[in-house]
């Protein structure tokens, strides 16, 4: 019985970790779904959003230095959302509008440059020290699960799972049921065709990068609350890549499913396979799983099969 409890605990821990990965992957899906671009800067956007939120809350930030007060959490989060919307507008004005007719690889390279710019800007504005982020999310183990079932599960991870579920539902409705969501899909299919029917590419890109920035804020809050706001947070973008390969680059539910598979897979591999190979398998297992997956279903579990006719 003890083994069964331990196995269940490992699986649940993997599921919760997978949800954290999926929160980052959702931002990638939004950008790719609307523009066909793999946004390499998404992880840095999560970092930048978390840094901005911390600055509104802390007495050692520039906001307090300029205005002499900090914001309560219920005001700091909307203020950070405004920052991410302004950032989306600046990105569209300074980068995206000049690359409308360019090849996807050029747009991808632009997002790599954007990632370094945002990381440097974050360092200049907020400093590089690790910053504890506390906005009232419950911490520690769930006493009820521990007392009732002898299961150790973090309250933060449970909260993140609920948040991710809400995000998936909202984003699915946004893409399928709203006029803007349909316009986003049209832009993703063909930029020039979308322009020819009167869809404003400038506005669409500002909207989708703004929404992606808000998703990045949610991811930044969860990861920042878990391990502090630090610049290594931007590296979680790399862990989101195998999540997207498994789930599909164009599927919102696929980002969640892919995240759960990666989370559970790497935890089980570390516990049961790691000792056979000397450990540390958790760091690279996700990439090996994604590589194997590419051989059989390169479009992902929920991705759209791409057929090119020549």
Helices and strands as residue ranges (DSSP letters): H 2-35, H 42-57, H 62-67, H 73-94, G 96-98, H 104-126, H 143-149, H 155-177, H 179-189, H 191-196, H 201-227, G 231-235, H 236-247, H 252-268, I 269-273, H 274-277, G 281-283, H 285-296
